[in-house]
């Protein structure tokens, strides 16, 4: 029943999926999946008041409740209430990343990105503040069309903590700002760590194509497949690279 519900949701058959999720909501083993599905279906219908009603009835993990309550209030354009929920969370847990990201998005909706960018920039410069402020500031720089400022923040973060999450964001900004030759090796290292990263794959090949590095992409994917033979989708990526190489060769010789 759960698989059927998820399949129906994936096909955008929202009403049918909702019926299936509601049918298994009482099953203790499946209730958390069912409730998530019910909320997603209800959000797809933009029935935000229904979501608030469900949240008031259910006993659910605080983080899960927070995410959906903020989303529902924002969906109803009750921004001040949503902001108050975020501030209450941050008062209880200062510098909480979930609360800060949510508050930032709400403040952008209310004020526009530039005032929020300036405010977060000031906070990111305070040495005693945790790295989440630099992460959010870097993201805002990227969203406001300032890739160099974003990369500067990611470089600082990478020096503080060499985490794949930071390098991943750094790679995307490099690729989107015309610095593919710097992005490509970074993406390759990240794909070695997680060869199933769909978004990295989706950015890697176009970056190689723009940089004229399709031969490198073919070699990399062949090596990645040898190291991860269970990841069958890599066969398709190799075929795609080979097709692009053939087209490129035909264009050059034509």
N, C-alpha and C positions, 0 to 999 in steps of 0.2 A: 504493500500500500504506500509506503514512504517513497519507494523508487518511482511508483506511478505518479505520485503527487509532484515529485521533483521534475519528472519528465514533462508533465503537463505545464508546470510553471515555465520550464525552459522553452516550451512551444508557445508561450504567451496565452495559454488557455487558463486565464486567471481564475475564473469562476469555478471551473472543474477542479483545478488544483486546490483551491480553497476548500471545497467540499471534502476532498481526500485528506487534506491536512487536519481539518476539524474532526474527521472520523477517527483519527489516531491520537488526538490530543490527550485522551484519558489514559493512554498506555504509558506507564511509568518509564519504560525503557526508551520510548520514542518521544516523550512529551517535549523535551527541549528542542528537538528537530521540528516537531509539529508546530510549536509556538513560533519559532523563527519563520517557518513557512507561512503561517497565518499572518504574521506581521508584514512579511514581504508582499504577500498577495494584497493585503489591505492597503499597503503603501502604494502598490501599483494602481489601485483604484482611487488613490488620493483621499481615502476616508480617514483623515487624521484624527477626528474626534473618536472614531471607533478604536483607534490605536491607543489613545489616552485612556479610554474606558477599559480596555483589556489590561493595560499596564497596572491600573489601579486594582484589578481583580487578582492578578497573578502574583505568586511569590517567585521572583526570578533574580538572578545575580545582579548586583548593583551596577556593574559596568554595562551589562546588556540593557537594563532599564534606563540608564542614563542616555545611552546612544539613541534609543528609540524615542524617549521623551523629548529630547532636544530636536530630533528630526521631525516629530509630529508638531511640536509647537512652531518650529520654523515653517513647516508646511502650511500651517494656519496663519502664517505671517504675524504670529505673536512673538516677535523678536525680543521684546523686553523681558518677557517671561522666560524665554529660552536662555537669554543672557544671564538672568538671575539664577537659573539652575546651574549654569556653568560656574558662576562666581561662588555659589554655595559649595560646589564641589572643590573649587580651588581654595576656598577658605579652610575646608576640612583637610585637604591634601595639597598644600602649596607646591607649585611647579609640576603638578600632575600633567603628564603629556596629553592624555585623552581630553582633559578639561581645557587645556590651552589650545589644542588644535580646533576643538569645537567652538570655543569662544572667538578665536581668530576668524573663522569662517563667518560667524554671525556678525561680528563687528564689520567685516568687509561688506556684507549685505546691507548693513545699516549706514555705514559712513563712506564706503568706497575704499579701494585698496591703498591709496596713497597715505592717508592719515595712519592707517594700521601699519603700513610698511615703516613709516618714520618712527612710530612708537616701538615697534618690535626691534628696529635697528638700535635704538637707545638701550633697550633691555639686553640685547645680545652682546653689547660692549661691556657690560658689567662683569668683571672677572668671577665674582662669587656665584653668578647665575649658572645653573646646569646647562648642558649642551642643547637641550630641547629648544632653547630660545634661538640659538644659532641655526638649528635645523629649520625652524619655522621662518626665520628671517631669510634664509637661503631660498626656501620655497617661494616666499613672497617676491623676492628679487627676480626669480625665474618667471613667475606669473606676471610681473609688471614689465617684462622685457629688458631686464638687466642681467644678462647671463654672466658677465665678468664679475659682478658683485656676488652673484650666487656661487660661482666657482671659487671665489676668494673665501667665502664662508665654508664651503665644503672642504677646501684645502686645510683650513684651520681645524675643522672637525676631524679630518683624517689624521692629522698630527696628534690630536687628543685621544682618539679611539679608532683604531684601524678595523672598522666593522664593514662587512659587505653591504649593509644597508646604505651607509654613507657613500661608499665607492659606486654603488648602483646609481644613486641619484646624480652623482658627479658625472658618471658616464653618459647618462641621458642628456644632461645639459651640454656637455662637450659635443655630443653628436648633433644636437639641435642648433648649436651655435657655429657650425662650420668647422669644428675642430675634430673631424672624424679620425685623423691619424693618431690623436691622443685617446680618443674614445675606444677605438677598436681593441687595442691590447687590454684595456681595462675590462671591456665586455667579455673578452675571451677568458680572462682569469675568473670572472664571476660565473660564467657558464660552466667552467670546470668544477666550481663549487656546487652549482645547482643547474644541471643540464636540462631541467624541466621548466625553467623560467620562461614562460610564454612571451612576456613583454620584452625581455632582453633579446630573445630570438627575433622578434618582430622589428627591433631597432638595429640589430647587428648587421643583417644582410644588406638593408638599404644603405647603411653607413659604408660598408665595404664597396658597394656598387658606386656610390658617389665619389669615393676616394680612389676608385680604380684598383681595388684589391680583391677582385673576385677569385683569383687563383689562391690567395691566402685564405679566403673563406672556405673554399673547397677542401684545402689541406686541413684546416682547423676542424671542419665538420667530420672529415674522415677519421681524424685522431680522436675526436669526441665520441664518435660511434664505437671505435675500437675500445675505448675506456668504459663505455656504457652501452653494451650490446642489447640491453633490454629496452632501451629507448628507441622504439621502432620509428618514431616520427623523424628521426635524424636521416633516415633513408630518403624521405621526401624532401628534406632540406638540401641534401646533396644533389638530388635530381634537379631541384630548382636552380641551384648554383650552376650546375652543368648546362642547363638550358640557357641561362643568362650569358654564360661564357660563349656558347655557340652563337647566340644572337649578336653578341658584341663582335665576335670574330667575323661573322657574315657582313655586319655593317662596315667594319674596317676594310674588308676585302671587296666590298661591293662598290 
